[in-house]
Amino acid sequence: MRVDKMGFLEKVECIASAFQQMKSYQEDKKRATVTNRILRYAEEAQGKTPGAVPLTMRDLAEFGIINPKETDMAAVALGELFEKGFLEYSDGYYYLKGRAPRFVCS
């Protein structure tokens, strides 16, 4: 006969911890998906277009790249892409690295 050394509260805490890890993993996976969609859109939108194609939250939502429930995740994704060097930030807009306008007119 096996003696169970884990009490009821310990089991509940273990289950809650596993659930929290699963939820965190799902959120990370969703954020990665949103990040990939934004980067893919930026690359496709820029394509062979001369000049700079700005990325804004409004454009991303308008073109269906993100849905309204993903705006917080998209903001984090834009920040991550900027930190990793995929995007530049200039004059209130994000641009693909190397494509931001060099001169800003006021």
C-alpha atoms as one frame of an Amber mdcrd trajectory, in Angstrom:
protein
   0.000   0.000   0.000   1.387   3.366  -1.065   1.338   6.120   1.512   0.293
   9.465   0.085   2.401  12.111   1.776   0.769  15.027   0.029  -2.154  16.565
   1.873  -5.267  17.990   0.303  -4.053  21.614   0.354  -0.731  20.672  -1.209
  -2.569  18.868  -4.006  -4.784  21.896  -4.629  -1.718  24.172  -4.714   0.016
  21.812  -7.138  -3.011  21.766  -9.459  -3.341  25.563  -9.270   0.348  25.960
 -10.099   0.051  23.633 -13.097  -3.014  25.531 -14.316  -1.179  28.862 -13.974
   1.787  27.515 -15.958  -0.554  26.275 -18.685  -2.304  29.658 -18.841   1.044
  31.471 -19.021   2.185  29.162 -21.831  -1.018  29.847 -23.791  -0.576  33.622
 -23.391   3.049  33.387 -24.550   1.934  31.360 -27.559  -0.776  33.918 -28.448
   1.691  36.802 -28.110   4.187  34.998 -30.355   1.443  34.479 -32.943   0.498
  38.177 -32.856   4.182  39.151 -33.112   4.665  36.920 -36.159   1.547  38.321
 -37.858   2.727  41.901 -37.317   6.229  41.205 -38.630   4.892  39.296 -41.643
   2.483  42.155 -42.417   5.271  44.740 -42.100   7.507  42.804 -44.476   4.717
  42.225 -47.014   3.426  45.811 -46.824   6.908  47.216 -47.318   7.768  44.752
 -50.068   9.350  46.684 -52.914   7.582  49.908 -51.968  10.040  52.788 -52.055
  10.101  54.903 -48.942   8.681  53.972 -45.584   5.479  52.164 -44.639   4.479
  53.188 -41.092   2.925  50.732 -38.654   0.272  51.995 -36.274  -2.150  50.165
 -34.013  -4.996  51.680 -36.032  -3.605  50.309 -39.308  -3.019  46.883 -37.804
  -6.620  46.742 -36.571  -8.071  48.264 -39.757  -6.325  45.757 -42.026  -7.340
  42.821 -39.814  -3.816  41.984 -38.661  -4.982  42.137 -35.047  -8.459  41.982
 -33.590  -9.719  44.417 -30.928  -9.047  41.919 -28.134  -5.368  41.757 -29.097
  -4.461  45.450 -28.840  -2.562  45.029 -25.564  -0.706  42.025 -26.951   0.045
  43.919 -30.161   1.519  46.834 -28.219   3.804  44.407 -26.383   4.660  42.702
 -29.683   5.625  46.012 -31.323   7.851  46.785 -28.343   9.496  43.359 -28.554
  10.105  43.718 -32.291  11.658  47.133 -31.640  13.886  45.772 -28.852  15.008
  42.842 -31.009  15.969  45.200 -33.839  13.292  44.297 -36.388  11.571  47.685
 -36.179  12.582  51.323 -35.769  10.536  53.997 -34.024  10.413  57.491 -35.498
   7.934  60.363 -35.266   5.334  58.247 -33.448   5.371  55.337 -35.906   7.075
  51.977 -36.179   8.919  51.086 -39.400  10.871  48.100 -40.620  14.524  48.414
 -39.665  16.335  50.669 -42.128  13.149  52.054 -43.702  12.239  54.893 -41.320
  12.198  58.312 -42.967  15.439  60.178 -42.447  13.899  63.632 -42.476  10.715
  64.557 -40.649   8.823  67.628 -41.849   6.945  69.659 -39.281
